[in-house]
Amino acid sequence: MKLGFIGAGNMASAIIKGALSSGTAAPEDIYVYDIDSSKTELCEKNCGVNVCASASKLIGSVDAVLLAIKPFNLKSLIEEIKSDLKEKDLLIISILAGTDIAYIQSLLGFEAAIVRVMPNINATVGEAMSAYCLSGKVTVEQESYVQVLCSSFGRAIKLSENYFPAFGVLAGCSPAFVYMFIDELARSGVKIGLNKKQALEIVIQSVIGSARMIEESGEHPYELIDRVCSPGGTTIEGVTALREYGFDTAIDKAVSGAYEKDFKLKK
């Protein structure tokens, strides 16, 4: 399948690199267009993809188009290309934040095959957590293609669009929370004598290993916590301190606050 990207920023570039490195697509099957020609030139230089002079020309060359622009530019873009989209009856993949399928359909003015995908920042290192949902016109083959594409830059789950706000917090906001946790652990390591580089290396691998342990063991996180905590030992002392000083409450407040803010931004 030939895939076109309208928008060639950081997330689009991450998806392109994932698709190429996984063999999901070949450079000659990817087309890019951006109003900022410096971005498309960089994609062409780094990935060997095809650059198009306009969004309309891109649509004429592909089987699916991925929208990777700023949401506030969507209305003007759709006005420009909706007749081309209707004529070709393409699969439309949107990664636009806060933009639901019904809104895109309303701008198009016709029933289209639309997949909404919400990736997170870790796509840039091939470890995104993405969710996707479908309009009624999407075929089984098109959905399968989207699954493979999303898997090329991380992992993906099919999710009802109603749950996208919750997913946006757990997958979209949580990287910042995890970065903070890693940095604070490392800073505490510096406090007890390690240099920052050493502390970061230790903490990063510990976080990676801990996540993999939960995934591969099939055990509940608290079962693993209990296994690490020896009676009267150092770990239980630290775990008790985390709970005493509100670690669990802080996490809950962060998730709840981000979730509530998402709804306020949409009003």
Secondary structure, 3 states (H helix, E strand, C coil): CCEEEECCCHHHHHHHHHHHHHCCCCHHHEEEECCCHHHHHHHHHHHCCEECCCHHHHHCCCCEEEECCCHHHHHHHHHHHHHHHHHHCCEEEECCCCCCHHHHHHHHCCCCEEEEEECCHHHHHCCEEEEEEECCCCCHHHHHHHHHHHHCCEEEEECCHHHHHHHHHHHHHHHHHHHHHHHHHHHHHHHCCCCHHHHHHHHHHHHHHHHHHHHHHCCCHHHHHHHHCCCCCHHHHHHHHHHHCCHHHHHHHHHHHHHHHHHHHCC
